[in-house]
Amino acid sequence: MGLEKRQTKELEKLIQAQLNENSKTPLILVTHHVNIQAYTGKVVNVGDMVLVKVNKNGQYLSHQIYPSP
């Protein structure tokens, strides 16, 4: 498994663990656009905010992009 896929799987595990701990608390992560692209498959611009919907296993379902002002 390549580094990108391994890191994305680790991200899913982190999100899953946080959801298991407290599913009602929003999880805010700050990262680089290349990581967002690896996780969502979508290219975003620098400074954009991305709200991602995930399943109980931390896997990507959908997203909404909020462009940087």
The first five atom37 places (N, CA, C, CB, O) and aatype in JSON, in Angstrom:
{
  "aatype": [12, 7, 10, 6, 11, 1, 5, 16, 11, 6, 10, 6, 11, 10, 9, 5, 0, 5, 10, 2, 6, 2, 15, 11, 16, 14, 10, 9, 10, 19, 16, 8, 8, 19, 2, 9, 5, 0, 18, 16, 7, 11, 19, 19, 2, 19, 7, 3, 12, 19, 10, 19, 11, 19, 2, 11, 2, 7, 5, 18, 10, 15, 8, 5, 9, 18, 14, 15, 14],
  "atom_mask": [
    [1, 1, 1, 1, 1],
    [1, 1, 1, 0, 1],
    [1, 1, 1, 1, 1],
    [1, 1, 1, 1, 1],
    [1, 1, 1, 1, 1],
    [1, 1, 1, 1, 1],
    [1, 1, 1, 1, 1],
    [1, 1, 1, 1, 1],
    [1, 1, 1, 1, 1],
    [1, 1, 1, 1, 1],
    [1, 1, 1, 1, 1],
    [1, 1, 1, 1, 1],
    [1, 1, 1, 1, 1],
    [1, 1, 1, 1, 1],
    [1, 1, 1, 1, 1],
    [1, 1, 1, 1, 1],
    [1, 1, 1, 1, 1],
    [1, 1, 1, 1, 1],
    [1, 1, 1, 1, 1],
    [1, 1, 1, 1, 1],
    [1, 1, 1, 1, 1],
    [1, 1, 1, 1, 1],
    [1, 1, 1, 1, 1],
    [1, 1, 1, 1, 1],
    [1, 1, 1, 1, 1],
    [1, 1, 1, 1, 1],
    [1, 1, 1, 1, 1],
    [1, 1, 1, 1, 1],
    [1, 1, 1, 1, 1],
    [1, 1, 1, 1, 1],
    [1, 1, 1, 1, 1],
    [1, 1, 1, 1, 1],
    [1, 1, 1, 1, 1],
    [1, 1, 1, 1, 1],
    [1, 1, 1, 1, 1],
    [1, 1, 1, 1, 1],
    [1, 1, 1, 1, 1],
    [1, 1, 1, 1, 1],
    [1, 1, 1, 1, 1],
    [1, 1, 1, 1, 1],
    [1, 1, 1, 0, 1],
    [1, 1, 1, 1, 1],
    [1, 1, 1, 1, 1],
    [1, 1, 1, 1, 1],
    [1, 1, 1, 1, 1],
    [1, 1, 1, 1, 1],
    [1, 1, 1, 0, 1],
    [1, 1, 1, 1, 1],
    [1, 1, 1, 1, 1],
    [1, 1, 1, 1, 1],
    [1, 1, 1, 1, 1],
    [1, 1, 1, 1, 1],
    [1, 1, 1, 1, 1],
    [1, 1, 1, 1, 1],
    [1, 1, 1, 1, 1],
    [1, 1, 1, 1, 1],
    [1, 1, 1, 1, 1],
    [1, 1, 1, 0, 1],
    [1, 1, 1, 1, 1],
    [1, 1, 1, 1, 1],
    [1, 1, 1, 1, 1],
    [1, 1, 1, 1, 1],
    [1, 1, 1, 1, 1],
    [1, 1, 1, 1, 1],
    [1, 1, 1, 1, 1],
    [1, 1, 1, 1, 1],
    [1, 1, 1, 1, 1],
    [1, 1, 1, 1, 1],
    [1, 1, 1, 1, 1]
  ],
  "atom_positions": [
    [[0.86, -1.18, 0.0], [0.0, 0.0, 0.0], [0.9, 1.23, 0.0], [-0.97, 0.0, 1.24], [1.87, 1.31, 0.75]],
    [[0.56, 2.2, -0.85], [1.34, 3.42, -0.94], [1.15, 4.31, 0.28], [0.0, 0.0, 0.0], [0.22, 4.14, 1.05]],
    [[2.07, 5.25, 0.42], [2.04, 6.16, 1.57], [0.74, 6.95, 1.63], [3.23, 7.12, 1.51], [0.16, 7.1, 2.7]],
    [[0.27, 7.45, 0.48], [-0.97, 8.24, 0.46], [-2.15, 7.43, 0.97], [-1.26, 8.76, -0.96], [-2.93, 7.91, 1.79]],
    [[-2.29, 6.22, 0.48], [-3.41, 5.37, 0.91], [-3.29, 4.99, 2.38], [-3.48, 4.09, 0.05], [-4.29, 4.94, 3.1]],
    [[-2.09, 4.73, 2.83], [-1.87, 4.37, 4.24], [-2.23, 5.55, 5.15], [-0.4, 3.93, 4.47], [-2.87, 5.37, 6.18]],
    [[-1.8, 6.74, 4.75], [-2.12, 7.93, 5.57], [-3.61, 8.22, 5.57], [-1.35, 9.15, 5.05], [-4.16, 8.65, 6.59]],
    [[-4.28, 7.98, 4.45], [-5.72, 8.19, 4.39], [-6.44, 7.18, 5.29], [-6.23, 8.07, 2.94], [-7.4, 7.54, 5.96]],
    [[-6.0, 5.94, 5.31], [-6.57, 4.92, 6.2], [-6.35, 5.32, 7.66], [-5.95, 3.52, 5.93], [-7.24, 5.14, 8.49]],
    [[-5.17, 5.85, 7.97], [-4.9, 6.3, 9.34], [-5.81, 7.47, 9.72], [-3.43, 6.72, 9.48], [-6.27, 7.55, 10.86]],
    [[-6.08, 8.35, 8.77], [-7.01, 9.46, 9.02], [-8.41, 8.92, 9.31], [-7.05, 10.42, 7.81], [-9.07, 9.39, 10.24]],
    [[-8.85, 7.95, 8.54], [-10.17, 7.35, 8.78], [-10.23, 6.73, 10.17], [-10.47, 6.28, 7.72], [-11.25, 6.85, 10.84]],
    [[-9.16, 6.08, 10.6], [-9.13, 5.49, 11.95], [-9.19, 6.57, 13.02], [-7.87, 4.64, 12.13], [-9.87, 6.4, 14.04]],
    [[-8.48, 7.67, 12.81], [-8.51, 8.78, 13.76], [-9.92, 9.36, 13.87], [-7.52, 9.89, 13.34], [-10.42, 9.58, 14.97]],
    [[-10.56, 9.59, 12.73], [-11.92, 10.13, 12.73], [-12.87, 9.16, 13.4], [-12.39, 10.43, 11.28], [-13.72, 9.57, 14.2]],
    [[-12.75, 7.88, 13.09], [-13.6, 6.85, 13.71], [-13.44, 6.84, 15.23], [-13.27, 5.46, 13.14], [-14.42, 6.77, 15.96]],
    [[-12.2, 6.92, 15.7], [-11.95, 6.93, 17.14], [-12.59, 8.15, 17.8], [-10.43, 6.91, 17.42], [-13.16, 8.05, 18.88]],
    [[-12.49, 9.31, 17.14], [-13.09, 10.52, 17.69], [-14.61, 10.41, 17.71], [-12.66, 11.74, 16.88], [-15.24, 10.85, 18.67]],
    [[-15.2, 9.84, 16.67], [-16.65, 9.65, 16.63], [-17.1, 8.69, 17.73], [-17.08, 9.12, 15.25], [-18.14, 8.9, 18.35]],
    [[-16.33, 7.64, 17.96], [-16.67, 6.68, 19.0], [-16.6, 7.32, 20.39], [-15.74, 5.47, 18.93], [-17.37, 6.96, 21.29]],
    [[-15.68, 8.25, 20.55], [-15.5, 8.92, 21.84], [-16.65, 9.88, 22.13], [-14.17, 9.67, 21.87], [-17.18, 9.91, 23.24]],
    [[-17.04, 10.66, 21.11], [-18.14, 11.61, 21.28], [-18.67, 11.99, 19.91], [-17.67, 12.88, 22.07], [-18.14, 12.88, 19.25]],
    [[-19.71, 11.32, 19.5], [-20.25, 11.52, 18.15], [-20.99, 12.84, 17.97], [-21.17, 10.38, 17.81], [-21.3, 13.22, 16.84]],
    [[-21.27, 13.55, 19.04], [-22.02, 14.81, 18.95], [-21.11, 16.03, 18.88], [-22.95, 14.94, 20.13], [-21.59, 17.14, 18.64]],
    [[-19.81, 15.85, 19.08], [-18.88, 16.96, 19.07], [-18.26, 17.09, 17.68], [-17.79, 16.77, 20.13], [-17.71, 16.12, 17.16]],
    [[-18.33, 18.28, 17.07], [-17.7, 18.46, 15.76], [-16.18, 18.23, 15.85], [-17.99, 19.88, 15.21], [-15.55, 18.56, 16.86]],
    [[-15.64, 17.68, 14.81], [-14.2, 17.45, 14.74], [-13.64, 18.41, 13.7], [-13.86, 15.96, 14.37], [-14.04, 18.38, 12.54]],
    [[-12.72, 19.27, 14.12], [-12.13, 20.25, 13.21], [-10.67, 19.88, 13.01], [-12.28, 21.71, 13.78], [-9.9, 19.8, 13.96]],
    [[-10.31, 19.67, 11.75], [-8.94, 19.33, 11.39], [-8.41, 20.39, 10.44], [-8.86, 17.92, 10.75], [-9.13, 20.86, 9.55]],
    [[-7.16, 20.77, 10.62], [-6.5, 21.72, 9.73], [-5.41, 20.97, 9.01], [-5.93, 22.96, 10.51], [-4.57, 20.33, 9.64]],
    [[-5.42, 21.04, 7.68], [-4.45, 20.28, 6.9], [-4.18, 20.99, 5.58], [-4.95, 18.85, 6.65], [-4.66, 22.1, 5.34]],
    [[-3.42, 20.35, 4.73], [-3.05, 20.9, 3.43], [-3.98, 20.37, 2.34], [-1.59, 20.56, 3.09], [-4.61, 19.33, 2.49]],
    [[-4.05, 21.13, 1.25], [-4.97, 20.75, 0.17], [-4.66, 19.37, -0.41], [-4.92, 21.79, -0.93], [-5.57, 18.69, -0.88]],
    [[-3.4, 18.95, -0.4], [-3.07, 17.62, -0.94], [-3.68, 16.51, -0.09], [-1.55, 17.43, -1.03], [-4.07, 15.47, -0.61]],
    [[-3.77, 16.73, 1.22], [-4.4, 15.75, 2.1], [-5.9, 15.72, 1.9], [-4.07, 16.05, 3.57], [-6.52, 14.65, 1.92]],
    [[-6.48, 16.89, 1.7], [-7.93, 16.96, 1.43], [-8.24, 16.24, 0.13], [-8.41, 18.44, 1.37], [-9.22, 15.5, 0.04]],
    [[-7.41, 16.46, -0.88], [-7.62, 15.8, -2.16], [-7.49, 14.29, -2.04], [-6.61, 16.33, -3.19], [-8.27, 13.55, -2.64]],
    [[-6.53, 13.81, -1.27], [-6.36, 12.37, -1.08], [-7.57, 11.77, -0.38], [-5.09, 12.08, -0.28], [-7.98, 10.65, -0.69]],
    [[-8.15, 12.5, 0.57], [-9.28, 11.98, 1.35], [-10.6, 12.08, 0.6], [-9.39, 12.73, 2.66], [-11.4, 11.15, 0.63]],
    [[-10.83, 13.22, -0.09], [-12.12, 13.44, -0.74], [-12.11, 13.19, -2.24], [-12.56, 14.85, -0.48], [-13.15, 12.97, -2.85]],
    [[-10.92, 13.22, -2.83], [-10.83, 13.1, -4.28], [-11.1, 14.41, -5.0], [0.0, 0.0, 0.0], [-11.17, 14.43, -6.23]],
    [[-11.25, 15.49, -4.26], [-11.57, 16.81, -4.83], [-10.41, 17.78, -4.63], [-12.86, 17.38, -4.21], [-9.76, 17.77, -3.59]],
    [[-10.16, 18.6, -5.64], [-9.14, 19.63, -5.56], [-9.76, 20.87, -4.93], [-8.54, 19.94, -6.96], [-10.84, 21.31, -5.35]],
    [[-9.09, 21.43, -3.94], [-9.56, 22.67, -3.31], [-8.46, 23.71, -3.41], [-9.96, 22.43, -1.83], [-7.28, 23.38, -3.53]],
    [[-8.85, 24.97, -3.35], [-7.89, 26.06, -3.4], [-7.32, 26.33, -2.01], [-8.56, 27.34, -3.95], [-7.92, 25.99, -0.99]],
    [[-6.15, 26.93, -1.99], [-5.51, 27.28, -0.73], [-6.43, 28.21, 0.04], [-4.13, 27.95, -0.97], [-6.94, 29.19, -0.52]],
    [[-6.64, 27.92, 1.32], [-7.47, 28.76, 2.18], [-8.94, 28.38, 2.21], [0.0, 0.0, 0.0], [-9.69, 28.9, 3.04]],
    [[-9.36, 27.5, 1.31], [-10.76, 27.06, 1.34], [-11.03, 26.21, 2.57], [-11.1, 26.27, 0.05], [-10.14, 25.55, 3.11]],
    [[-12.28, 26.23, 3.01], [-12.7, 25.37, 4.11], [-13.58, 24.28, 3.5], [-13.47, 26.18, 5.22], [-14.4, 24.55, 2.62]],
    [[-13.41, 23.07, 3.98], [-14.18, 21.94, 3.46], [-14.9, 21.26, 4.62], [-13.27, 20.93, 2.7], [-14.26, 20.81, 5.57]],
    [[-16.21, 21.2, 4.53], [-17.01, 20.49, 5.52], [-17.28, 19.1, 4.93], [-18.37, 21.27, 5.85], [-17.89, 18.98, 3.87]],
    [[-16.83, 18.08, 5.63], [-16.92, 16.71, 5.11], [-17.88, 15.89, 5.97], [-15.53, 16.04, 5.07], [-17.8, 15.91, 7.2]],
    [[-18.76, 15.19, 5.31], [-19.66, 14.25, 5.99], [-19.01, 12.86, 5.89], [-21.12, 14.25, 5.35], [-18.57, 12.45, 4.82]],
    [[-18.96, 12.16, 7.03], [-18.34, 10.85, 7.07], [-19.31, 9.82, 7.63], [-17.05, 10.88, 7.92], [-20.32, 10.18, 8.25]],
    [[-19.02, 8.56, 7.42], [-19.82, 7.5, 8.04], [-19.22, 7.13, 9.39], [-19.9, 6.26, 7.12], [-18.23, 7.73, 9.81]],
    [[-19.8, 6.17, 10.06], [-19.35, 5.81, 11.42], [-17.94, 5.23, 11.43], [-20.31, 4.82, 12.04], [-17.31, 5.14, 12.49]],
    [[-17.44, 4.83, 10.27], [-16.09, 4.29, 10.16], [-15.06, 5.35, 9.77], [-16.06, 3.16, 9.15], [-13.89, 5.03, 9.53]],
    [[-15.49, 6.6, 9.72], [-14.58, 7.69, 9.38], [-14.33, 7.83, 7.9], [0.0, 0.0, 0.0], [-13.43, 8.56, 7.49]],
    [[-15.11, 7.15, 7.09], [-14.92, 7.19, 5.64], [-15.73, 8.33, 5.03], [-15.31, 5.86, 5.01], [-16.85, 8.62, 5.45]],
    [[-15.14, 8.96, 4.03], [-15.74, 10.09, 3.32], [-17.06, 9.69, 2.66], [-14.78, 10.62, 2.27], [-17.15, 8.65, 2.02]],
    [[-18.08, 10.55, 2.84], [-19.36, 10.37, 2.15], [-19.63, 11.51, 1.17], [-20.5, 10.28, 3.16], [-19.97, 11.27, 0.01]],
    [[-19.49, 12.74, 1.64], [-19.74, 13.91, 0.8], [-19.05, 15.12, 1.42], [-21.28, 14.17, 0.64], [-18.49, 15.05, 2.51]],
    [[-19.11, 16.23, 0.7], [-18.46, 17.45, 1.22], [-19.14, 18.7, 0.67], [-16.96, 17.47, 0.87], [-19.91, 18.64, -0.28]],
    [[-18.82, 19.82, 1.31], [-19.23, 21.14, 0.87], [-18.01, 22.04, 0.99], [-20.45, 21.7, 1.71], [-17.37, 22.08, 2.04]],
    [[-17.68, 22.75, -0.07], [-16.53, 23.66, -0.06], [-17.0, 25.07, 0.23], [-15.76, 23.6, -1.41], [-17.99, 25.54, -0.34]],
    [[-16.29, 25.76, 1.13], [-16.52, 27.16, 1.45], [-15.28, 27.93, 1.01], [-16.82, 27.36, 3.0], [-14.25, 27.87, 1.67]],
    [[-15.38, 28.66, -0.11], [-14.2, 29.35, -0.66], [-13.64, 30.39, 0.29], [-14.55, 30.01, -1.98], [-14.36, 31.03, 1.06]],
    [[-12.34, 30.53, 0.21], [-11.65, 31.56, 0.97], [-12.1, 32.94, 0.5], [-10.12, 31.41, 0.85], [-12.23, 33.17, -0.71]],
    [[-12.33, 33.87, 1.43], [-12.78, 35.22, 1.01], [-11.71, 35.97, 0.23], [-13.19, 36.05, 2.22], [-11.94, 37.1, -0.19]]
  ]
}
